[in-house]
Amino acid sequence: MTDGPDARPSRRAELEELRRLVERNPPLDGARLADLLAAAASGDSAAMERLVAHHLWIVRDALLAHPRTMVPVPDLVQEGSAGLVLGLQRHLAEGDPADRLLETLGRAVDREIEDAEAREREVRAEEARWVADSEVFAAAEARLRREKGRDPTTGDLAVLLHWEEERVDRVRETVTRAQAGHDVDLLAIIAELEGETSDGDGGAE
């Protein structure tokens, strides 16, 4: 299958772009680093931006240490960059010695990336719960429609599924939105379930 023109770049391609960005902004020597830190401490936003750019190699290394992450590389770069800013601000605010800078930045970047991954896991778990509920709802709705010869009410479905009526309404809304928005995966599941229940009618005329 050929990707369309709007397909996202592969993770490898995105990491390669990050590698090129790091190459364009190599680690700073001691004197230049000290100058930029002093400027950033005085409120120079351009100096802070340069410090972030020249420490993107820390973000790159952190990403390479998370090869199975579900978060897109650009999002992780953004989160890692935020970690660099926080780490630099902490370093400057606390007046830590220069030899502590990389340790501080590394911890800050790791923390932001781990938080991003935790949020992504929760989002995916929630999506999986909604898909599972939608599948169960679709099967119950099809069964009751066949048995009753009409569209089942919220109360009908709540009794069969042992759900609160509020939950039934929330899942019904999800399924309705999928139908209106042509959610291909969910609609395929629903269509398959409808077909199975129709096959079980015994071919009555």
Buried (B, 14 or more C-beta within 10 A) or exposed (E): EEEEEEEEBEEEEBBEBBBEBBEEBEEBEEEEBEEBBEBBBEEBEEBBBBBBBBBBBBBBBBBEEBEEBEBBBEBBBBBBBBBBBBBBBBBBEEEEEEEEBBEBBBBBBBBBBBEBBEEBEEEEEEEEEBBEBBBBBBBBBBBBBBEEEEEBEBEBBBBBBEBEEEBBBBBBEBBEEBEEEEBEEBBEBBEBBBEEBEEEEEEEE
